[in-house]
Amino acid sequence: MKEVLRTNDPVLISYLQHVLNDAGIEVFVMDLHTSIVEGSLGVLPRRLMVLDEDEAAAKRLIDEARAQRPVDG
């Protein structure tokens, strides 16, 4: 698996999961439970992971989605 994004923004993670899933790319969010355990202080970022063969397509879709998103943290 390859990391395609690391962020503390749960809304961005959710949005990009939706974008990638709609494109047929399976997404796994790592460190979700760790960030919850730390008390939602936003100290530990979550990582968006995809299969190795989906990395290039996922990065392209993420770049396009972030360029179209009006507010991005």
N, C-alpha and C positions, 0 to 999 in steps of 0.2 A: 504494500500500500504506500501511496505517496501523499504527503501533506500538500494541500493546495491553498490553504488559508489558515491563519492563526489570528484569533480576535477575542476580545472580551465582550463584544456586542451580540447578545442573544438574538436580537431582531435580525441582524445581518446574517447570522448563521442559519436561522430559520428560512429567511428569504432565499439564500443561495442553495440550501437543501432543496427547496421547491424548484428552483430554476434547473438544478442538475438532475433531479428526479424526473422532471418533465422531459428532459433531453435523453432519458434512458440511462443516466449515469448513476450507479449505486454509490451512496454517500454514507460514511460512518463518522460520527462526531466523537472524537476522543477527548478525554479529560472532562466530560460533562459532569460526572459524579464528583470528581475532585474539586471542581469549581463550586459545586453546590455545598460540599462539606466545608469549604473555607469561609462560608458565611455570605456568599454573594457580594463580597467586597470588590470583585472585579480584578483581583490580583493575579489569578491564574487564568490564562487564556484557554479557550477551547480550540481544538484543531479539527479542520475538515479534511477527511481522508478519502481518497478514491483508489480504485485499482490502478496498477502501474500503467496499463494500456489505455486508461481513460484520462491520464494526467494532462496531456496537451489539450484535449477537447475541453476538459473541465476548467483549465486556466483561461482558455479563450472565452468560454461562457461567463466565467466570473468577471473577467475584465469588461466584457460587454455589459453585463448586468450592473456592475458598479458604476460604469460611465453613465448609465441611464437613471440611476438612483439619485433622487434630488438631495438627500442628506446621507452622508456616509461617514461613519466614525473611524 
